Amino acid sequence: MKIEALQLPNFIEKKGATEVKGSASFTEILKDSMNKANELQKEADQETQKIAKMESVDIHTAMIAAEKASLTFQTMMQVRNKIIEAYGEIMRMQV
């Protein structure tokens, strides 16, 4: 069984002593993640409105969309908390 290396185009790859930057910066990745979370929330809101207006009887789709939005938001908040925690650690370092 052959094991192949993973390719992660959005992250920095180290090549010897120099670093080659990926296609997206950390800021761009965070902004993209926030935009995706926002889109999932809008999708969940639309599905909920369809249920409320009796345009759709498929409550499963609405619940799945709402749960996706909720999980994405919770993950985003945990990442934010870790970033703030790391910033606090850096600020406590003595120079």
Buried (B, 14 or more C-beta within 10 A) or exposed (E): EEEEEEEEEEEEEEEEEEEEEBEBEEEEEBEEBBEEBBEBBEBBBEBBEBBEEEEBEEEEBBBEBBEBBEEBBEEBEEEEEEEEEEEEEEEEEEE
